[in-house]
Amino acid sequence: MTIQIDLTPEVEQRLREEAEKQGQDLSAFTRSLIEERLGIGPNGNGGDSSDETLDKALAGHIGLIDVGPSELPQKSGNAFSDGLVEKYRRQGLTV
């Protein structure tokens, strides 16, 4: 189906620029924006139409793991290095 929409020159230019950045032609890019806004997937299947941001989606989980700000980098670094040492040992390598 074809729909004609009157756009301001500024909106048209912005659409063209964004389409080019995405490597899509103007029609495909505009269609994807409309589908995204309506919560319709590219094949006509349903999608997530919510405007929920990641921080809102995870709001009930943020802060559940509480380590002091100075401890977190050290614990993360230790866990990472311990994981590497274990990986190398399993491969028969020495550290």
Order of alpha helices (4+ residues) and beta strands (2+ residues): alpha-alpha-alpha-alpha
